[in-house]
């Protein structure tokens, strides 16, 4: 069903008196009664910034050594405000990647001086924001780099690692000047107002901390982030990867953690059975269910072709936040798993700057009155949407029907009878099916509209209900919506996932000898295609009675299941066609079932509910043109198969 949202009135951040006071504290004094500032300026020395490390007590003994875990917190903050008795807000990135894998497109890791203070902080956040009056805090999740504890992949340990730091920044937790010593460290330089940011696992932790409702967390900026860890590993019972969270935990755990985290590893194995059944482990790692606790505003960024942290993580989270009145903003790109710094750099830094100024400094810069959504329509071509999805987006029920040739059906508004049959072929996937949409091929059932007479915009979340008989006790299903027509798109299946890295650099703030603010520029990596997959969904047919628990099928018996497709925002241009494809294993995107089933669809009980801007009337008008004779079928070019099967929600592109 479509997600209905509205851009809620922004909560007041400061009265006029408070704004005037902040102007006095946080910006150069230009007059006796200065106007409230609209933008923070780089007035502080980055070269002379305070660089320090503290270890925050999490109140949790994840590694079972009898002592509360302490997590390492590396801080870069301007020296001048503290010297003048002024307190500042914090931008925080809590990550498991600071030592094992690196951050960003250039895989940067933390570096330290002889005293253990950070010299090189990954990414540009410190270079850019510290001179503007913010502190930047890089937190090593429990079990990584210089922190105690064990990585538990989005569970209590991961989330508490970062939440405890927010508590410390607000005077509610203890920290120490060393990993094992007793000398206390106080956060007396901050006002406690914290914004969390991060890509992938880092953004996931921001989601998880926000879902605790912790006081002092004012905003989060989750980029390509997970909202429910079950949906990272499974889709309605269908496995997305051949491994579970125990593999991922071992991948990022520090050597010290690997030596004493066997119990946690076993808990991850036992709690995440490869059956795809829901367990208490997944409940603990489902942040969507706790969206009612979120007090922070959310600026969400995601690639609509992200095949690592897939768009299935956007719709439920966004919808739950909307239901609970959370202030929201969203950017949706054509890329895969890519940071906006690497696909829209200047606009991103400027927008992020204004967002943090508004949310953490309380500046009335108007960002709360701007359109909610920025959507990439073509490579490097963006448009805005006042709300997202638009209020005029309404679900339309589309019906598949038999066509002139077996296996080549039609898609429209009228219910039809008949059946279509296909046999699961794990060697094929969505790009193969779409390329041969006009041919009767044995591995898919395809249904296509005629050429559209006007543009048709999909915006929101679709669902496909399938009634099918399987010839075997196990069967997986895939449903995809495809735009059939020529286009130039970002090559999201390429190793760069829609970008290419250049050799020139641009700089985003001052640098020091140990920490450069200059990064390799990027450009859109494009490809010309004849079809574009715009939304996907997968399920184990054995989960027909419950999304949380599967059961063996009785061969020959009809089962009905509804597949939740990923949220998207896509315009099918006039002259293109819209296709619905139903098939089995989607190569490289889900694992195959134990058997090789042949499935028979009951077309009278199969349908798709698709959110079109303008609803059913818009679809009817766009498909009202005179039918044209079918030309000789020819394969339609698409992207290559995904270059690799991801198992790591990694921040390094």
Secondary structure, DSSP 8 states (H G I E B T S, - for coil): ---------------HHHHHHHHHHHS---STT----SS----S-STT-EEEEEEEE-S--TT-SSS--EEEEEEEE-HHHHHTT--EEEEEEEES-TTTT-BTTTTB--EE-TTS-EEE-SSSHHHHHGGGT-EEEEEE-TTSTT--S---SSSHHHHHHHHHHHHHHTTSS-EESSSS---B---TTEEEEEEEEEETHHHHHHHHHHTTT-TTEEEEEEES--SBTHHHHEETTEESSSS-HHHHHHHH--HHHHHH-HHHHHHHHHHS-TT----HHHHHTB-GGGGGG--SEEEEEEETT-SSS-THHHHHHHHHHHHTT--EEEEEES-SS--GGGTSHHHHHHHHHHHHIIIII----SGGGS-SEEEEEETTEEEEESSSS-TTEEEEEEEEEEEEETTEEEEESS----EEEEE--TT--HHHHHHTTTS--TTEEEEE----SS-EEEEE--EEEEEEEESSS--EEEEEEEEEEEEEEE-TTSTTTTEEEEEEEEE-S--BTTB--EEEEEEE-EEEEEEEEEEEEEEEGGGTT-SS------TT-EEEEEEE---EEEEE-TT-EEEEEEES--TTTS---SS--EEEEEGGG-EEEEEEETHHHHHHHHT-S---------------S-SS------S--
